[in-house]
Amino acid sequence: MNERLSNVASWLSEKSYDAAFISSTENVFYLTNFYTDPHERLLGLFVFPNTEPVLVCPFMEVNQAKSAGWKYDVVGYEDHENPWELIRAALHKREINNIGRLAVEKEQLSFLRSEELKTLYQDVVFESVEEKMNELRVVKTQAEIDILQEAAALADYGVEVGVSALKEGVTEMDVLAKIEYELKRKGIREMSFSTMVLFGEKTGDPHGNPGLRTLKKGDMVLFDLGVVLDGYCSDITRTVVFGEITEKQQHMYETVNKALEAALSASKPGTRIGDLDMIARNLISEAGYGEYFPHRLGHGLGISVHEFPSMNRTNDDILKEGMVYTIEPGVYIPNIGGVRIEDDVVITKDGNKTLTKYPKKLQIIQP
């Protein structure tokens, strides 16, 4: 087995668990290198402490799993078949006749899937594998960091395209479409989340929805976007001003940028995660905008665009070399406008490296 599967198998043995059932696209990919979105169909990976794993996926994707390097048993099923009957037969053939303690993803497993698992082993007790998978995924290898760096560079390019598309009268959706078109020309098939381009007062909503709002002089423009590259995500936010700027807009921008830089400076091995949030939050509060910073400082980044850890003020976990996360402080005044600046960051041996490189100096885009 590969090192990742071996780590899970060893953990199962240490815990005296009989097996793990992994069903999220992200964790299956992490353990198998096979990435698929099965939609409503069953995707699953059985890992055992002392025998080889078994992958379950739609029959039409078996070849892709093998092409991704999967060398062990695959239970492939067609749409007219009941996959659980095939799973039961495969496990019985291996003489796996009893699973008493089964580790599952508690945030992923649906009630229906839990019932289906109990048709295999009626007395099974569910344990949590979530914490172990978070522990494994939170520290990235150099190979993972290299991919994340490339994904960040493409996110930088997306912002560059968006800024160059700004002109009076253009709509948010015009600019969004230009960004995604140019990224697809670079080979990107999937964005890591719905691209956000917001103008003017709409930047005052942290998760606003792009539409047909047209660009006017004096508008703030917020870009929030990322790409999926080889199974890994990037996530960048930049805010610029179009045409002319007010003192208020400039003060908001400088406050957010100062908070970002302060949190970056404190990002090093041994720092408590919650302290990063408070460093940025205190600066924003001192500038008079505390009530307008309603979200956490950031989130883990990797196979999922939002993954462990949550970079919030109550998190007592400690930063370690190889962790990758976002820092994204913001100030949002409803119906007026807002600023968010976001970088992707990796913790290094002595400090940190910023993966996103698009300039953070305030830009006033001239018509």
PyMOL commands that set and color helices and strands:
alter all, ss='L'
color gray80, all
select helices_A, chain A and resi 3-15+25-32+59-67+83-93+111-120+130-138+142-164+172-185+200-204+247-265+273-286+290-292
alter helices_A, ss='H'
color red, helices_A
select strands_A, chain A and resi 19-22+44-47+54-58+73-77+101-104+125-128+196-199+220-225+228-229+232-233+236-242+298-300+307-311+324-327+330-333+337-340+343-347+352-354+364-365
alter strands_A, ss='S'
color yellow, strands_A
deselect
rebuild
show_as cartoon
